[in-house]
Amino acid sequence: MAYIKGIYSKEIYRNEINGYTVGIVNIKETDILEIEKINTISFVGTFADLRLKNGYMLNGNLIEHSKYGLQFEVSSYEILMPSKKEELIEFLSSDLFPITEKMASKIVDKFGSDTLEIILNSPNDLLMIPRLSQTKIDKIYNILQDYQYTSSIVIKLGEMGFSTKKALNLLNKYKTKTLDIIKDNIYDLIEKDDFNFVEIDNIALNNGIKVDDEKRINALIIYAMKQLCFEKGDTYLNFDEILKKVEEFLDISSSNLEANIIKLNKMGKIVIIDNKYYLREFYEAENYIASRLCFLNDMSISKYPNLEKKIDNIEKDNNIKYDDIQKKAIIKAVSNNITIITGGPGTGKTTIIKAIVSLLINELKVKKEDIALLAPTGRAAKKMMETTNLVACTIHKYLGWDKESNTFKVDAYNSNSEHYIIVDEVSMIDTLVFKSLFEGTKRDAKFILVGDYYQLPSVREGQVLKDLIDSNMFDVISLNQIYRQIDSSYIVNLAYEVKNKDLSENFMSKKDDYNFVLCTADQINSSLVQVITKAMAKGYTKKDIQVLAPMYKGINGIDNLNKILQEIFNPKNNKKNEYTYGEVVYRIGDKILQLINDPDNNVYNGDIGYIYDISKTKEKIEIIIDFDGNKVTYTKDKFINFRHGYAISVHKAQGSEFDMVIIPFVNSYKRMLYNKLVYTALTRAKNKLIILGDPNAFIYGVKNDYIEGRKTGLKDIIENKYKK
């Protein structure tokens, strides 16, 4: 690790929330040969409190930014207290202290190099300086003490077990109160800041907190409930499962746990309704969603004359004929305040969205700016955009998600103004995001929700689409006619057989768009190579072919499949740069899957791109990934945000379609195979579907419902509101 000693001379950027700063430092001393002869350099890092014209010792590494050139990336820092006469005068006469340069000179002339030590240890000695009041002496002492205390807090936090970055984040937020807040209740940091329970618990236990401390138990209960809700997709829990989870960390009796839960209930952190144990955020979210839905449902519907004739015009313009159900869906969508359109693959959901947009703009003269087209994933949004020729985006982008604070900039106090909100792939939307979407829109905005009732539910908590449909309180138009059959699509027929758990004998027979390749678990990899090699000989590329699997580990898991597929699609080549990250080799041209939302770079969870370049120097490594023309640069600390995308999970594929989909089915997958997952996987194939493996594993997945339904309260809350 290198260092720079210097004076902070200019602020370029600072995020006041997390302390991330870009600035210029005047170099006084450094051990970096490349910059020892230059006067200044820009630096980046997280800082609690930087003051211009003050001296700092910066520790870190020199990096080469693709856009901004040489920068010093700071990992830790110390305040440099001045010692020379000129430095002391400049320091004491800075904006930090309430005295002039003339008064600072008098103090330094009197006490010399011991000035700062005397101020800290014997502040009343400053009374010897003429015209320096007690009030100013007290201010000088307090400011200098706080200034020096900053460094000692960071050191203390490091000794406790906090990383430098986390320590600086805490110091930036809480200043001199940091240690007091931690001493009062270190577990409060879990809720207030970016810490998880295990991280804080380890620090707390290592610093003397007892395992049965009430503060620990309360934090543990909240953690257990959050984990259970995330793992199961539930929005509420029962007592016994909370007890079982808490017992993994602590030997606690049922009565003691109940007593602590009641306290948390009184504190407002847990809501208990009819033996349903809610975390407050989920209870409030479900009630807010229900209230907004009922408000919209009870509003007067819009009455547009001659809608049937206007739809006839659209049919003529687009050379298409809608059936009665489709026409009903279009009319309900533009008239109602809340409309749900559901249907499986090939039933025309995309066609309906296009028709609704066309009717609104061309026939009802709605401005394009009054329509928002939204989807949970970037690929689903792109599909809407291609279909309608209107701008579409992810829900997170629409709401202005800030990854630093994990909050939306658009909310109930700063909502968007569109009047028609059309949302596709609604089955993927979780409870908290759906609540945020309602908060970020006009109260009377019309919602048109489109999705497949039978697809996998959201990865996160809730089952919004299912609960809305099951409540029977809203207009739901079910599209049942399969139009893709016209193209002799066996894929669509198979999907419906899977949905109904009624496989015909045809599923083993080869079709124009489908094939089931029999092979054992040991033969999956070799069969995959053969199938893809033949497909590539017919003109298919890595962009056209997508392998889906339900598990990451094992010989037939996603991780191993990606290694095999990389050697098929993008083998080692001395002309291509590559970089080994852990056990994974990344190579120029590799297919990549984005794992997190990154609105700053306009790339989102589930997006697929290709490695455009790999830049390696002694100081740094960067991988540039091209997402449909959007080139995003990743430094090494961001490599955890992506992985190879030749083989991906079914959940990550949801909301997307691929020309050719290949799915292995083996007995080792069995604990992850269930009907909705199989159905969702099959329906990702647009033109060609190939299944490899054991037909018994496939049949097992089709017939297995796998897990009990999610525990959510939205449906009941909606029904109860109407009963009242």
Disulfide bonds with the S-S distance in Angstrom:
none
